[in-house]
Structure formats: structure tokens, C-alpha cells
Amino acid sequence: MLEGLAAKDKVTGLKQTRRALNAGRAQRVYLACDADPWLTEPVRALCAQLRVTVEEGHTMEALGRAAGISVGTAAVALLTKQNSVFPE
């Protein structure tokens, strides 16, 4: 399920995931099951509001590894095929 995550256009972390959702760029969001619900619940609610699919059931460590980063992450968002670079 997470095998192809490293090769896809994505952002990692709650802040970047919220940015992608607000910009209309997220097509699917993965939330870690062991992340603090106080932090992930607002992202889950935003996904529901925007009708973006949420997948749960993976640990922070597993999401980080699947996304190709060396630390765990509470959220990963797969991006649409538009330009995947966020303006800073």
C-alpha cells in the first residue's frame, strides 16, 4: 500500500499537508495512527470537508520510511500532477 509513496509527488508533515489541502493540491492524505490526535484531527476534518481520501493505520516511522525521509512523519499528502513546488 505504501510501496509507491517514495516515487510520487508528495509533501510530508502536518504543516505542508495543510498547505497542500488548502491549495487544492492534495489528492490523498496518509495520517499516522500513532500521531497525537490533537494534531491530526484538524487535518482529518479538513480532508472530510474537501472530500480528500484519508488513509490511516500506519505508524509515523512507516510513513517516514515510505516517503523516503529519515524520520517519522504524522502526515503525507500525495499531490496532483500540477507543479509540485510550493512557493515559499
Summary of the structure (lengths in Angstrom):
residues: 88
radius of gyration: 11.7
end to end distance: 30.9
largest distance: 31.2
contacts: 256
relative contact order: 0.32
helix: 41%
strand: 24%
